[in-house]
Amino acid sequence: MEPQNSSSCTPPLCARGCGFYGTAENRNMCSKCYNDYLKQELIDKKAASICASVSSDKKIDTTNQSVPTCIDGERGSSATKIAPCSSSSSSSSSSPTVKNRCRSCNKKVGLTGFACRCGKVFCGMHRYSDEHRCTFDYKEFDRQILVKHNPVIRGDKLDDRV
């Protein structure tokens, strides 16, 4: 029997520095950090494929991209990176609009909200145009549809015969 060294028996600490013990199968990470690593790897692959499909559809200037932002993990000092897809010049300075509340009564509508032609979301009570003072001109819209579908037909041949 040979004496075992106590340092070879203790597993290494987590590579991300969370304080738990890691294993070689998990790249010297604990199970929690390894699961987070796998999830982040999957997200990065999907983001890269989405960015590739967007860049093939539209020409994006890659020199104007913003620096990736970092979000601290739950445990330790691990940080996950989120890569941006679009350039910083395409970001708008307007405030984000909340689409899950009725514009008239501010009631939460969730999935049951009704989108109006004026571009706003309303609850079941205010979904009709007369209930929320809709700014959309239904008459003019319908007139334009009639003009497109019913062109004026002129009988040029009939003038000579009559």
Chimera marker file (.cmm) of the C-alpha trace (Angstrom):
<marker_set name="trace">
<marker id="1" x="0.000" y="0.000" z="0.000" r="1" g="1" b="0" radius="0.5"/>
<marker id="2" x="1.446" y="3.270" z="-1.030" r="1" g="1" b="0" radius="0.5"/>
<marker id="3" x="0.274" y="6.441" z="0.676" r="1" g="1" b="0" radius="0.5"/>
<marker id="4" x="-1.890" y="8.654" z="-1.465" r="1" g="1" b="0" radius="0.5"/>
<marker id="5" x="-1.128" y="12.282" z="-1.796" r="1" g="1" b="0" radius="0.5"/>
<marker id="6" x="-3.925" y="14.427" z="-0.376" r="1" g="1" b="0" radius="0.5"/>
<marker id="7" x="-3.622" y="17.014" z="-3.174" r="1" g="1" b="0" radius="0.5"/>
<marker id="8" x="-4.293" y="14.414" z="-5.887" r="1" g="1" b="0" radius="0.5"/>
<marker id="9" x="-7.526" y="13.277" z="-4.179" r="1" g="1" b="0" radius="0.5"/>
<marker id="10" x="-9.179" y="16.675" z="-4.010" r="1" g="1" b="0" radius="0.5"/>
<marker id="11" x="-10.878" y="17.684" z="-7.229" r="1" g="1" b="0" radius="0.5"/>
<marker id="12" x="-9.924" y="21.040" z="-8.740" r="1" g="1" b="0" radius="0.5"/>
<marker id="13" x="-11.973" y="24.116" z="-8.008" r="1" g="1" b="0" radius="0.5"/>
<marker id="14" x="-14.364" y="25.399" z="-10.672" r="1" g="1" b="0" radius="0.5"/>
<marker id="15" x="-12.588" y="27.099" z="-13.578" r="1" g="1" b="0" radius="0.5"/>
<marker id="16" x="-15.010" y="30.016" z="-13.421" r="1" g="1" b="0" radius="0.5"/>
<marker id="17" x="-14.103" y="30.725" z="-9.812" r="1" g="1" b="0" radius="0.5"/>
<marker id="18" x="-17.479" y="30.171" z="-8.196" r="1" g="1" b="0" radius="0.5"/>
<marker id="19" x="-15.970" y="28.244" z="-5.256" r="1" g="1" b="0" radius="0.5"/>
<marker id="20" x="-17.426" y="24.819" z="-6.010" r="1" g="1" b="0" radius="0.5"/>
<marker id="21" x="-15.454" y="21.819" z="-7.207" r="1" g="1" b="0" radius="0.5"/>
<marker id="22" x="-15.187" y="21.022" z="-10.898" r="1" g="1" b="0" radius="0.5"/>
<marker id="23" x="-14.624" y="17.817" z="-12.834" r="1" g="1" b="0" radius="0.5"/>
<marker id="24" x="-12.524" y="17.021" z="-15.878" r="1" g="1" b="0" radius="0.5"/>
<marker id="25" x="-15.620" y="15.909" z="-17.834" r="1" g="1" b="0" radius="0.5"/>
<marker id="26" x="-17.109" y="19.376" z="-17.339" r="1" g="1" b="0" radius="0.5"/>
<marker id="27" x="-13.927" y="21.233" z="-18.387" r="1" g="1" b="0" radius="0.5"/>
<marker id="28" x="-12.978" y="21.754" z="-14.728" r="1" g="1" b="0" radius="0.5"/>
<marker id="29" x="-16.293" y="23.524" z="-14.028" r="1" g="1" b="0" radius="0.5"/>
<marker id="30" x="-18.997" y="22.716" z="-11.530" r="1" g="1" b="0" radius="0.5"/>
<marker id="31" x="-22.300" y="21.398" z="-12.871" r="1" g="1" b="0" radius="0.5"/>
<marker id="32" x="-24.043" y="24.781" z="-12.621" r="1" g="1" b="0" radius="0.5"/>
<marker id="33" x="-21.313" y="26.690" z="-14.453" r="1" g="1" b="0" radius="0.5"/>
<marker id="34" x="-21.005" y="23.941" z="-17.070" r="1" g="1" b="0" radius="0.5"/>
<marker id="35" x="-24.761" y="24.065" z="-17.786" r="1" g="1" b="0" radius="0.5"/>
<marker id="36" x="-24.542" y="27.865" z="-18.079" r="1" g="1" b="0" radius="0.5"/>
<marker id="37" x="-21.555" y="27.455" z="-20.409" r="1" g="1" b="0" radius="0.5"/>
<marker id="38" x="-23.473" y="25.024" z="-22.638" r="1" g="1" b="0" radius="0.5"/>
<marker id="39" x="-26.528" y="27.313" z="-22.743" r="1" g="1" b="0" radius="0.5"/>
<marker id="40" x="-24.380" y="30.321" z="-23.627" r="1" g="1" b="0" radius="0.5"/>
<marker id="41" x="-22.610" y="28.329" z="-26.341" r="1" g="1" b="0" radius="0.5"/>
<marker id="42" x="-25.992" y="27.384" z="-27.830" r="1" g="1" b="0" radius="0.5"/>
<marker id="43" x="-27.172" y="31.015" z="-27.701" r="1" g="1" b="0" radius="0.5"/>
<marker id="44" x="-23.957" y="32.195" z="-29.379" r="1" g="1" b="0" radius="0.5"/>
<marker id="45" x="-24.407" y="29.658" z="-32.196" r="1" g="1" b="0" radius="0.5"/>
<marker id="46" x="-28.005" y="30.757" z="-32.786" r="1" g="1" b="0" radius="0.5"/>
<marker id="47" x="-27.044" y="34.437" z="-32.671" r="1" g="1" b="0" radius="0.5"/>
<marker id="48" x="-24.245" y="33.821" z="-35.147" r="1" g="1" b="0" radius="0.5"/>
<marker id="49" x="-26.585" y="32.019" z="-37.535" r="1" g="1" b="0" radius="0.5"/>
<marker id="50" x="-29.180" y="34.796" z="-37.229" r="1" g="1" b="0" radius="0.5"/>
<marker id="51" x="-26.527" y="37.457" z="-37.807" r="1" g="1" b="0" radius="0.5"/>
<marker id="52" x="-25.260" y="35.528" z="-40.817" r="1" g="1" b="0" radius="0.5"/>
<marker id="53" x="-28.738" y="35.310" z="-42.313" r="1" g="1" b="0" radius="0.5"/>
<marker id="54" x="-29.407" y="38.994" z="-41.645" r="1" g="1" b="0" radius="0.5"/>
<marker id="55" x="-26.075" y="40.048" z="-43.107" r="1" g="1" b="0" radius="0.5"/>
<marker id="56" x="-26.699" y="37.980" z="-46.233" r="1" g="1" b="0" radius="0.5"/>
<marker id="57" x="-30.095" y="39.669" z="-46.686" r="1" g="1" b="0" radius="0.5"/>
<marker id="58" x="-28.906" y="43.181" z="-45.899" r="1" g="1" b="0" radius="0.5"/>
<marker id="59" x="-25.452" y="44.635" z="-46.251" r="1" g="1" b="0" radius="0.5"/>
<marker id="60" x="-24.341" y="45.551" z="-42.723" r="1" g="1" b="0" radius="0.5"/>
<marker id="61" x="-21.270" y="47.692" z="-42.097" r="1" g="1" b="0" radius="0.5"/>
<marker id="62" x="-19.260" y="45.685" z="-39.558" r="1" g="1" b="0" radius="0.5"/>
<marker id="63" x="-16.895" y="48.553" z="-38.725" r="1" g="1" b="0" radius="0.5"/>
<marker id="64" x="-19.627" y="50.475" z="-36.872" r="1" g="1" b="0" radius="0.5"/>
<marker id="65" x="-20.679" y="47.655" z="-34.564" r="1" g="1" b="0" radius="0.5"/>
<marker id="66" x="-20.860" y="48.432" z="-30.889" r="1" g="1" b="0" radius="0.5"/>
<marker id="67" x="-18.730" y="46.662" z="-28.301" r="1" g="1" b="0" radius="0.5"/>
<marker id="68" x="-20.369" y="43.508" z="-26.887" r="1" g="1" b="0" radius="0.5"/>
<marker id="69" x="-21.988" y="44.015" z="-23.527" r="1" g="1" b="0" radius="0.5"/>
<marker id="70" x="-21.309" y="41.743" z="-20.561" r="1" g="1" b="0" radius="0.5"/>
<marker id="71" x="-23.777" y="40.445" z="-18.026" r="1" g="1" b="0" radius="0.5"/>
<marker id="72" x="-22.517" y="39.092" z="-14.714" r="1" g="1" b="0" radius="0.5"/>
<marker id="73" x="-23.490" y="35.517" z="-13.905" r="1" g="1" b="0" radius="0.5"/>
<marker id="74" x="-25.330" y="34.482" z="-10.760" r="1" g="1" b="0" radius="0.5"/>
<marker id="75" x="-22.338" y="32.936" z="-9.013" r="1" g="1" b="0" radius="0.5"/>
<marker id="76" x="-18.748" y="34.078" z="-8.974" r="1" g="1" b="0" radius="0.5"/>
<marker id="77" x="-17.164" y="36.427" z="-11.443" r="1" g="1" b="0" radius="0.5"/>
<marker id="78" x="-18.215" y="34.646" z="-14.593" r="1" g="1" b="0" radius="0.5"/>
<marker id="79" x="-19.439" y="36.835" z="-17.411" r="1" g="1" b="0" radius="0.5"/>
<marker id="80" x="-21.429" y="35.864" z="-20.441" r="1" g="1" b="0" radius="0.5"/>
<marker id="81" x="-21.073" y="37.924" z="-23.591" r="1" g="1" b="0" radius="0.5"/>
<marker id="82" x="-23.854" y="38.957" z="-25.901" r="1" g="1" b="0" radius="0.5"/>
<marker id="83" x="-22.781" y="39.816" z="-29.440" r="1" g="1" b="0" radius="0.5"/>
<marker id="84" x="-24.744" y="42.510" z="-31.279" r="1" g="1" b="0" radius="0.5"/>
<marker id="85" x="-26.116" y="41.825" z="-34.753" r="1" g="1" b="0" radius="0.5"/>
<marker id="86" x="-26.862" y="45.259" z="-36.085" r="1" g="1" b="0" radius="0.5"/>
<marker id="87" x="-24.787" y="48.385" z="-36.267" r="1" g="1" b="0" radius="0.5"/>
<marker id="88" x="-25.069" y="51.099" z="-33.648" r="1" g="1" b="0" radius="0.5"/>
<marker id="89" x="-26.286" y="53.626" z="-36.217" r="1" g="1" b="0" radius="0.5"/>
<marker id="90" x="-29.540" y="51.689" z="-36.711" r="1" g="1" b="0" radius="0.5"/>
<marker id="91" x="-30.565" y="51.942" z="-33.058" r="1" g="1" b="0" radius="0.5"/>
<marker id="92" x="-33.312" y="54.465" z="-32.460" r="1" g="1" b="0" radius="0.5"/>
<marker id="93" x="-33.272" y="57.003" z="-29.664" r="1" g="1" b="0" radius="0.5"/>
<marker id="94" x="-37.021" y="56.793" z="-29.038" r="1" g="1" b="0" radius="0.5"/>
<marker id="95" x="-38.344" y="55.168" z="-25.890" r="1" g="1" b="0" radius="0.5"/>
<marker id="96" x="-39.497" y="51.545" z="-26.150" r="1" g="1" b="0" radius="0.5"/>
<marker id="97" x="-43.244" y="51.165" z="-26.445" r="1" g="1" b="0" radius="0.5"/>
<marker id="98" x="-45.092" y="48.814" z="-24.133" r="1" g="1" b="0" radius="0.5"/>
<marker id="99" x="-47.492" y="46.702" z="-26.202" r="1" g="1" b="0" radius="0.5"/>
<marker id="100" x="-49.127" y="44.682" z="-23.462" r="1" g="1" b="0" radius="0.5"/>
<marker id="101" x="-51.335" y="47.469" z="-22.055" r="1" g="1" b="0" radius="0.5"/>
<marker id="102" x="-54.478" y="49.117" z="-23.362" r="1" g="1" b="0" radius="0.5"/>
<marker id="103" x="-53.764" y="52.627" z="-24.650" r="1" g="1" b="0" radius="0.5"/>
<marker id="104" x="-57.055" y="53.979" z="-23.268" r="1" g="1" b="0" radius="0.5"/>
<marker id="105" x="-57.365" y="52.518" z="-19.780" r="1" g="1" b="0" radius="0.5"/>
<marker id="106" x="-53.801" y="51.199" z="-19.273" r="1" g="1" b="0" radius="0.5"/>
<marker id="107" x="-55.175" y="47.760" z="-18.397" r="1" g="1" b="0" radius="0.5"/>
<marker id="108" x="-52.862" y="44.775" z="-18.935" r="1" g="1" b="0" radius="0.5"/>
<marker id="109" x="-54.052" y="42.880" z="-21.987" r="1" g="1" b="0" radius="0.5"/>
<marker id="110" x="-51.345" y="40.245" z="-22.497" r="1" g="1" b="0" radius="0.5"/>
<marker id="111" x="-52.232" y="37.911" z="-25.361" r="1" g="1" b="0" radius="0.5"/>
<marker id="112" x="-55.853" y="39.051" z="-25.530" r="1" g="1" b="0" radius="0.5"/>
<marker id="113" x="-55.026" y="42.560" z="-26.762" r="1" g="1" b="0" radius="0.5"/>
<marker id="114" x="-56.592" y="43.841" z="-29.964" r="1" g="1" b="0" radius="0.5"/>
<marker id="115" x="-54.354" y="45.667" z="-32.432" r="1" g="1" b="0" radius="0.5"/>
<marker id="116" x="-56.100" y="48.546" z="-34.165" r="1" g="1" b="0" radius="0.5"/>
<marker id="117" x="-55.308" y="49.959" z="-37.608" r="1" g="1" b="0" radius="0.5"/>
<marker id="118" x="-54.044" y="53.103" z="-35.914" r="1" g="1" b="0" radius="0.5"/>
<marker id="119" x="-51.143" y="50.990" z="-34.596" r="1" g="1" b="0" radius="0.5"/>
<marker id="120" x="-52.128" y="50.802" z="-30.935" r="1" g="1" b="0" radius="0.5"/>
<marker id="121" x="-53.219" y="47.880" z="-28.733" r="1" g="1" b="0" radius="0.5"/>
<marker id="122" x="-56.484" y="47.956" z="-26.786" r="1" g="1" b="0" radius="0.5"/>
<marker id="123" x="-58.436" y="45.805" z="-24.346" r="1" g="1" b="0" radius="0.5"/>
<marker id="124" x="-61.769" y="44.180" z="-25.214" r="1" g="1" b="0" radius="0.5"/>
<marker id="125" x="-63.691" y="47.207" z="-23.986" r="1" g="1" b="0" radius="0.5"/>
<marker id="126" x="-61.816" y="49.762" z="-26.106" r="1" g="1" b="0" radius="0.5"/>
<marker id="127" x="-61.138" y="47.659" z="-29.222" r="1" g="1" b="0" radius="0.5"/>
<marker id="128" x="-63.710" y="49.473" z="-31.383" r="1" g="1" b="0" radius="0.5"/>
<marker id="129" x="-62.692" y="52.700" z="-33.085" r="1" g="1" b="0" radius="0.5"/>
<marker id="130" x="-65.453" y="54.803" z="-31.533" r="1" g="1" b="0" radius="0.5"/>
<marker id="131" x="-64.420" y="53.706" z="-28.018" r="1" g="1" b="0" radius="0.5"/>
<marker id="132" x="-60.788" y="54.830" z="-28.222" r="1" g="1" b="0" radius="0.5"/>
<marker id="133" x="-60.983" y="57.870" z="-30.528" r="1" g="1" b="0" radius="0.5"/>
<marker id="134" x="-59.191" y="56.176" z="-33.380" r="1" g="1" b="0" radius="0.5"/>
<marker id="135" x="-57.177" y="58.427" z="-35.669" r="1" g="1" b="0" radius="0.5"/>
<marker id="136" x="-57.314" y="56.014" z="-38.611" r="1" g="1" b="0" radius="0.5"/>
<marker id="137" x="-59.416" y="57.277" z="-41.543" r="1" g="1" b="0" radius="0.5"/>
<marker id="138" x="-61.532" y="54.269" z="-42.523" r="1" g="1" b="0" radius="0.5"/>
<marker id="139" x="-63.465" y="56.125" z="-45.248" r="1" g="1" b="0" radius="0.5"/>
<marker id="140" x="-60.369" y="57.211" z="-47.122" r="1" g="1" b="0" radius="0.5"/>
<marker id="141" x="-58.811" y="53.746" z="-46.759" r="1" g="1" b="0" radius="0.5"/>
<marker id="142" x="-61.909" y="52.066" z="-48.189" r="1" g="1" b="0" radius="0.5"/>
<marker id="143" x="-62.099" y="54.624" z="-51.015" r="1" g="1" b="0" radius="0.5"/>
<marker id="144" x="-58.527" y="53.863" z="-51.995" r="1" g="1" b="0" radius="0.5"/>
<marker id="145" x="-59.290" y="50.135" z="-52.055" r="1" g="1" b="0" radius="0.5"/>
<marker id="146" x="-62.326" y="50.746" z="-54.306" r="1" g="1" b="0" radius="0.5"/>
<marker id="147" x="-60.251" y="52.875" z="-56.675" r="1" g="1" b="0" radius="0.5"/>
<marker id="148" x="-57.605" y="50.150" z="-56.936" r="1" g="1" b="0" radius="0.5"/>
<marker id="149" x="-60.058" y="47.306" z="-57.507" r="1" g="1" b="0" radius="0.5"/>
<marker id="150" x="-62.525" y="49.152" z="-59.748" r="1" g="1" b="0" radius="0.5"/>
<marker id="151" x="-60.708" y="51.096" z="-62.458" r="1" g="1" b="0" radius="0.5"/>
<marker id="152" x="-62.699" y="53.482" z="-64.636" r="1" g="1" b="0" radius="0.5"/>
<marker id="153" x="-63.755" y="51.812" z="-67.878" r="1" g="1" b="0" radius="0.5"/>
<marker id="154" x="-64.187" y="54.124" z="-70.830" r="1" g="1" b="0" radius="0.5"/>
<marker id="155" x="-65.982" y="53.098" z="-73.973" r="1" g="1" b="0" radius="0.5"/>
<marker id="156" x="-63.883" y="54.743" z="-76.688" r="1" g="1" b="0" radius="0.5"/>
<marker id="157" x="-65.406" y="52.593" z="-79.408" r="1" g="1" b="0" radius="0.5"/>
<marker id="158" x="-68.952" y="53.638" z="-78.670" r="1" g="1" b="0" radius="0.5"/>
<marker id="159" x="-68.503" y="57.312" z="-79.554" r="1" g="1" b="0" radius="0.5"/>
<marker id="160" x="-68.021" y="56.544" z="-83.266" r="1" g="1" b="0" radius="0.5"/>
<marker id="161" x="-71.007" y="54.211" z="-83.532" r="1" g="1" b="0" radius="0.5"/>
<marker id="162" x="-73.639" y="56.309" z="-81.892" r="1" g="1" b="0" radius="0.5"/>
<link id1="1" id2="2" r="1" g="1" b="0" radius="0.2"/>
<link id1="2" id2="3" r="1" g="1" b="0" radius="0.2"/>
<link id1="3" id2="4" r="1" g="1" b="0" radius="0.2"/>
<link id1="4" id2="5" r="1" g="1" b="0" radius="0.2"/>
<link id1="5" id2="6" r="1" g="1" b="0" radius="0.2"/>
<link id1="6" id2="7" r="1" g="1" b="0" radius="0.2"/>
<link id1="7" id2="8" r="1" g="1" b="0" radius="0.2"/>
<link id1="8" id2="9" r="1" g="1" b="0" radius="0.2"/>
<link id1="9" id2="10" r="1" g="1" b="0" radius="0.2"/>
<link id1="10" id2="11" r="1" g="1" b="0" radius="0.2"/>
<link id1="11" id2="12" r="1" g="1" b="0" radius="0.2"/>
<link id1="12" id2="13" r="1" g="1" b="0" radius="0.2"/>
<link id1="13" id2="14" r="1" g="1" b="0" radius="0.2"/>
<link id1="14" id2="15" r="1" g="1" b="0" radius="0.2"/>
<link id1="15" id2="16" r="1" g="1" b="0" radius="0.2"/>
<link id1="16" id2="17" r="1" g="1" b="0" radius="0.2"/>
<link id1="17" id2="18" r="1" g="1" b="0" radius="0.2"/>
<link id1="18" id2="19" r="1" g="1" b="0" radius="0.2"/>
<link id1="19" id2="20" r="1" g="1" b="0" radius="0.2"/>
<link id1="20" id2="21" r="1" g="1" b="0" radius="0.2"/>
<link id1="21" id2="22" r="1" g="1" b="0" radius="0.2"/>
<link id1="22" id2="23" r="1" g="1" b="0" radius="0.2"/>
<link id1="23" id2="24" r="1" g="1" b="0" radius="0.2"/>
<link id1="24" id2="25" r="1" g="1" b="0" radius="0.2"/>
<link id1="25" id2="26" r="1" g="1" b="0" radius="0.2"/>
<link id1="26" id2="27" r="1" g="1" b="0" radius="0.2"/>
<link id1="27" id2="28" r="1" g="1" b="0" radius="0.2"/>
<link id1="28" id2="29" r="1" g="1" b="0" radius="0.2"/>
<link id1="29" id2="30" r="1" g="1" b="0" radius="0.2"/>
<link id1="30" id2="31" r="1" g="1" b="0" radius="0.2"/>
<link id1="31" id2="32" r="1" g="1" b="0" radius="0.2"/>
<link id1="32" id2="33" r="1" g="1" b="0" radius="0.2"/>
<link id1="33" id2="34" r="1" g="1" b="0" radius="0.2"/>
<link id1="34" id2="35" r="1" g="1" b="0" radius="0.2"/>
<link id1="35" id2="36" r="1" g="1" b="0" radius="0.2"/>
<link id1="36" id2="37" r="1" g="1" b="0" radius="0.2"/>
<link id1="37" id2="38" r="1" g="1" b="0" radius="0.2"/>
<link id1="38" id2="39" r="1" g="1" b="0" radius="0.2"/>
<link id1="39" id2="40" r="1" g="1" b="0" radius="0.2"/>
<link id1="40" id2="41" r="1" g="1" b="0" radius="0.2"/>
<link id1="41" id2="42" r="1" g="1" b="0" radius="0.2"/>
<link id1="42" id2="43" r="1" g="1" b="0" radius="0.2"/>
<link id1="43" id2="44" r="1" g="1" b="0" radius="0.2"/>
<link id1="44" id2="45" r="1" g="1" b="0" radius="0.2"/>
<link id1="45" id2="46" r="1" g="1" b="0" radius="0.2"/>
<link id1="46" id2="47" r="1" g="1" b="0" radius="0.2"/>
<link id1="47" id2="48" r="1" g="1" b="0" radius="0.2"/>
<link id1="48" id2="49" r="1" g="1" b="0" radius="0.2"/>
<link id1="49" id2="50" r="1" g="1" b="0" radius="0.2"/>
<link id1="50" id2="51" r="1" g="1" b="0" radius="0.2"/>
<link id1="51" id2="52" r="1" g="1" b="0" radius="0.2"/>
<link id1="52" id2="53" r="1" g="1" b="0" radius="0.2"/>
<link id1="53" id2="54" r="1" g="1" b="0" radius="0.2"/>
<link id1="54" id2="55" r="1" g="1" b="0" radius="0.2"/>
<link id1="55" id2="56" r="1" g="1" b="0" radius="0.2"/>
<link id1="56" id2="57" r="1" g="1" b="0" radius="0.2"/>
<link id1="57" id2="58" r="1" g="1" b="0" radius="0.2"/>
<link id1="58" id2="59" r="1" g="1" b="0" radius="0.2"/>
<link id1="59" id2="60" r="1" g="1" b="0" radius="0.2"/>
<link id1="60" id2="61" r="1" g="1" b="0" radius="0.2"/>
<link id1="61" id2="62" r="1" g="1" b="0" radius="0.2"/>
<link id1="62" id2="63" r="1" g="1" b="0" radius="0.2"/>
<link id1="63" id2="64" r="1" g="1" b="0" radius="0.2"/>
<link id1="64" id2="65" r="1" g="1" b="0" radius="0.2"/>
<link id1="65" id2="66" r="1" g="1" b="0" radius="0.2"/>
<link id1="66" id2="67" r="1" g="1" b="0" radius="0.2"/>
<link id1="67" id2="68" r="1" g="1" b="0" radius="0.2"/>
<link id1="68" id2="69" r="1" g="1" b="0" radius="0.2"/>
<link id1="69" id2="70" r="1" g="1" b="0" radius="0.2"/>
<link id1="70" id2="71" r="1" g="1" b="0" radius="0.2"/>
<link id1="71" id2="72" r="1" g="1" b="0" radius="0.2"/>
<link id1="72" id2="73" r="1" g="1" b="0" radius="0.2"/>
<link id1="73" id2="74" r="1" g="1" b="0" radius="0.2"/>
<link id1="74" id2="75" r="1" g="1" b="0" radius="0.2"/>
<link id1="75" id2="76" r="1" g="1" b="0" radius="0.2"/>
<link id1="76" id2="77" r="1" g="1" b="0" radius="0.2"/>
<link id1="77" id2="78" r="1" g="1" b="0" radius="0.2"/>
<link id1="78" id2="79" r="1" g="1" b="0" radius="0.2"/>
<link id1="79" id2="80" r="1" g="1" b="0" radius="0.2"/>
<link id1="80" id2="81" r="1" g="1" b="0" radius="0.2"/>
<link id1="81" id2="82" r="1" g="1" b="0" radius="0.2"/>
<link id1="82" id2="83" r="1" g="1" b="0" radius="0.2"/>
<link id1="83" id2="84" r="1" g="1" b="0" radius="0.2"/>
<link id1="84" id2="85" r="1" g="1" b="0" radius="0.2"/>
<link id1="85" id2="86" r="1" g="1" b="0" radius="0.2"/>
<link id1="86" id2="87" r="1" g="1" b="0" radius="0.2"/>
<link id1="87" id2="88" r="1" g="1" b="0" radius="0.2"/>
<link id1="88" id2="89" r="1" g="1" b="0" radius="0.2"/>
<link id1="89" id2="90" r="1" g="1" b="0" radius="0.2"/>
<link id1="90" id2="91" r="1" g="1" b="0" radius="0.2"/>
<link id1="91" id2="92" r="1" g="1" b="0" radius="0.2"/>
<link id1="92" id2="93" r="1" g="1" b="0" radius="0.2"/>
<link id1="93" id2="94" r="1" g="1" b="0" radius="0.2"/>
<link id1="94" id2="95" r="1" g="1" b="0" radius="0.2"/>
<link id1="95" id2="96" r="1" g="1" b="0" radius="0.2"/>
<link id1="96" id2="97" r="1" g="1" b="0" radius="0.2"/>
<link id1="97" id2="98" r="1" g="1" b="0" radius="0.2"/>
<link id1="98" id2="99" r="1" g="1" b="0" radius="0.2"/>
<link id1="99" id2="100" r="1" g="1" b="0" radius="0.2"/>
<link id1="100" id2="101" r="1" g="1" b="0" radius="0.2"/>
<link id1="101" id2="102" r="1" g="1" b="0" radius="0.2"/>
<link id1="102" id2="103" r="1" g="1" b="0" radius="0.2"/>
<link id1="103" id2="104" r="1" g="1" b="0" radius="0.2"/>
<link id1="104" id2="105" r="1" g="1" b="0" radius="0.2"/>
<link id1="105" id2="106" r="1" g="1" b="0" radius="0.2"/>
<link id1="106" id2="107" r="1" g="1" b="0" radius="0.2"/>
<link id1="107" id2="108" r="1" g="1" b="0" radius="0.2"/>
<link id1="108" id2="109" r="1" g="1" b="0" radius="0.2"/>
<link id1="109" id2="110" r="1" g="1" b="0" radius="0.2"/>
<link id1="110" id2="111" r="1" g="1" b="0" radius="0.2"/>
<link id1="111" id2="112" r="1" g="1" b="0" radius="0.2"/>
<link id1="112" id2="113" r="1" g="1" b="0" radius="0.2"/>
<link id1="113" id2="114" r="1" g="1" b="0" radius="0.2"/>
<link id1="114" id2="115" r="1" g="1" b="0" radius="0.2"/>
<link id1="115" id2="116" r="1" g="1" b="0" radius="0.2"/>
<link id1="116" id2="117" r="1" g="1" b="0" radius="0.2"/>
<link id1="117" id2="118" r="1" g="1" b="0" radius="0.2"/>
<link id1="118" id2="119" r="1" g="1" b="0" radius="0.2"/>
<link id1="119" id2="120" r="1" g="1" b="0" radius="0.2"/>
<link id1="120" id2="121" r="1" g="1" b="0" radius="0.2"/>
<link id1="121" id2="122" r="1" g="1" b="0" radius="0.2"/>
<link id1="122" id2="123" r="1" g="1" b="0" radius="0.2"/>
<link id1="123" id2="124" r="1" g="1" b="0" radius="0.2"/>
<link id1="124" id2="125" r="1" g="1" b="0" radius="0.2"/>
<link id1="125" id2="126" r="1" g="1" b="0" radius="0.2"/>
<link id1="126" id2="127" r="1" g="1" b="0" radius="0.2"/>
<link id1="127" id2="128" r="1" g="1" b="0" radius="0.2"/>
<link id1="128" id2="129" r="1" g="1" b="0" radius="0.2"/>
<link id1="129" id2="130" r="1" g="1" b="0" radius="0.2"/>
<link id1="130" id2="131" r="1" g="1" b="0" radius="0.2"/>
<link id1="131" id2="132" r="1" g="1" b="0" radius="0.2"/>
<link id1="132" id2="133" r="1" g="1" b="0" radius="0.2"/>
<link id1="133" id2="134" r="1" g="1" b="0" radius="0.2"/>
<link id1="134" id2="135" r="1" g="1" b="0" radius="0.2"/>
<link id1="135" id2="136" r="1" g="1" b="0" radius="0.2"/>
<link id1="136" id2="137" r="1" g="1" b="0" radius="0.2"/>
<link id1="137" id2="138" r="1" g="1" b="0" radius="0.2"/>
<link id1="138" id2="139" r="1" g="1" b="0" radius="0.2"/>
<link id1="139" id2="140" r="1" g="1" b="0" radius="0.2"/>
<link id1="140" id2="141" r="1" g="1" b="0" radius="0.2"/>
<link id1="141" id2="142" r="1" g="1" b="0" radius="0.2"/>
<link id1="142" id2="143" r="1" g="1" b="0" radius="0.2"/>
<link id1="143" id2="144" r="1" g="1" b="0" radius="0.2"/>
<link id1="144" id2="145" r="1" g="1" b="0" radius="0.2"/>
<link id1="145" id2="146" r="1" g="1" b="0" radius="0.2"/>
<link id1="146" id2="147" r="1" g="1" b="0" radius="0.2"/>
<link id1="147" id2="148" r="1" g="1" b="0" radius="0.2"/>
<link id1="148" id2="149" r="1" g="1" b="0" radius="0.2"/>
<link id1="149" id2="150" r="1" g="1" b="0" radius="0.2"/>
<link id1="150" id2="151" r="1" g="1" b="0" radius="0.2"/>
<link id1="151" id2="152" r="1" g="1" b="0" radius="0.2"/>
<link id1="152" id2="153" r="1" g="1" b="0" radius="0.2"/>
<link id1="153" id2="154" r="1" g="1" b="0" radius="0.2"/>
<link id1="154" id2="155" r="1" g="1" b="0" radius="0.2"/>
<link id1="155" id2="156" r="1" g="1" b="0" radius="0.2"/>
<link id1="156" id2="157" r="1" g="1" b="0" radius="0.2"/>
<link id1="157" id2="158" r="1" g="1" b="0" radius="0.2"/>
<link id1="158" id2="159" r="1" g="1" b="0" radius="0.2"/>
<link id1="159" id2="160" r="1" g="1" b="0" radius="0.2"/>
<link id1="160" id2="161" r="1" g="1" b="0" radius="0.2"/>
<link id1="161" id2="162" r="1" g="1" b="0" radius="0.2"/>
</marker_set>
